[in-house]
Amino acid sequence: MTKRPNLLVIMTDQQKANAIRMYGNPDVPTPNLERLAARGIRYDHCYTPHPLCVPARVSFWTGRYPHEHGSRTNEILMPSGEQHFARILQDAGYRLALLGKNHCFQEPDLTCFEDQYIFSHQGPDDPENEDVAEVVRWIRTPRPPANPNLRFMGARINPYKPEHCPTAVLARQVNRFLERQEGDRPFCAWVSIPDPHGPLQCPEPYASMHPPASITLPPWRDDDLDHKMERIRVFRRLLGYDQLSEEEIRFRVSIYYGMIRFIDDAIGQILDTLDQRGLTENTIVVFTSDHGDYSGEHRLTDKSSTFYDCMTRVPLLISWPGHLPAGIVDRNLVSLLDVMPTCLGLADVTRPVGIDGRMLPGTGDDPPRDAIFSEYGAGGPRLHLDDLPRLIAGWEDVPRPGIPLLRWREAEGHPKMVRMGTYKYIYDPTDPTDELYDLAQDPWELTNVASDPAYAPIRQQLRDRLLDWSILTEGARPTPLYFDPNTGRNTTEAFWLKRL
């Protein structure tokens, strides 16, 4: 290979897989993502190792689970000294760029990225001009929802021109980066789009593309949450979602979909630039997201510490024309952990030992996964429904009173998930309720069958598989053995003799 392929990794924030037409939602076409999928492989069952921004992103860049690398809440960025793919690519001669949201790297690892245009959560820290700065200030200004019982920011229509909004600004920055690329040095650009994460807002014409009355809502059951772990009921009560009307859900989802349509147009502009610059044939393009969003499922919006598909299943597309199959749909279980090891393998860069990621099906020789895992929490104490009145007392004047307990919600317990075949099992030793879903019969995960005797063998099988995974991955990295497994001889005899 005379020149290693370029890597263009596009990651949105908080986009569940089935929010778009390719993954089963006919209401939301994404023609540019569909164009990308036609050039490569679409993975139908990709799961995040942790449905929260920072832990998911650190896992993405290390190929290891959060309980191994230690980043298990949004406050813990990439731990110092952690082996990660950005450094490996830099050592292999790549020019790295971070364009968009970071929420992963800290100094000195951030210096791996020679080109940076870093966004904060809702906008660029260094806006292009005053028009952009004004939009960013507007987005960052909290606006409570119209319903006083709700304790989160309301969805709204952005009154500014699309070209001054962060998604469009980021697309321009990416295109400028691509236009500067010359010579034989390959690049790896992480395009990290902050949307469709809240605050829910988007400009016209996107805000009107999905009228609230036209949206097909997922099915609901009145007693859905009664048979699940307590954490989802705490989330609903804490943020006031038990007072959320169907009309309010429809409007929030309509803005969420509009944000995705805005993103799709921006991605189309980036793909056009790749084509125009003659970069398409030698650029591996990846599209994915770090985690999902309820967007109406379980009569909720936003995200919380659960493992339903709306939280953990994310879109994944990978394209390299002439090198990977085109227009393929792969239905194996895959993980976000597998994306960067696949990119390294395709680029002929040696993958490090001690990682959990592997080559994606259709891209290499690694065997497909028989199970997929996700986790949450940092071992913190449980947050109980009965505790909420005491904890939120006196918060009447706090603009967003659910936020002070955000860190508690993110850190509580040890919940973990395994999916095998069409079954999903969720367990937390700090909660008396475990959950089992038959996804073939119940794709919306409304009926917990963990206590159903007919499913007892399945529950035991998945529980054992979850235990095996937990034990096998409990070490941060493989421990050096210091002996040759072929001969049994000590490989450090000279070292010890020298010390004696």
Secondary structure, DSSP 8 states (H G I E B T S, - for coil): --S--EEEEEEEES--GGGSGGGT-TT---HHHHHHHHTEEEEEEEE-SSSSHHHHHHHHHHTS-HHHH---STT--S-TT---HHHHHHHTT-EEEEEEE-SS--TTGGGGEEEEEEE-SSSBSS-SSHHHHHHHHHHHS----SSTT--S---EEE-S-GGGSHHHHHHHHHHHHHHT--SS--EEEEEEEEEESSS-EEETTGGGSS-GGG-------TTGGGGS-HHHHHHHHHTTGGG--HHHHHHHHHHHHHHHHHHHHHHHHHHHHHHHTT-GGGEEEEEEES----TTGGG--S--S--SHHHHEEEEEEE-TTTS-SSEEEEEEEEGGGHHHHHHHHTT----SS------TTTSS----S-EEEE---SB----GGGHHHHHTT-TT-SSTTGGGHHHHHHBS--EEEEETTEEEEE-TTSS--EEEETTT-TT-----TT-GGGHHHHHHHHHHHHHHHHHT-SSS-----B-TTT--BTTHHHHHHH-
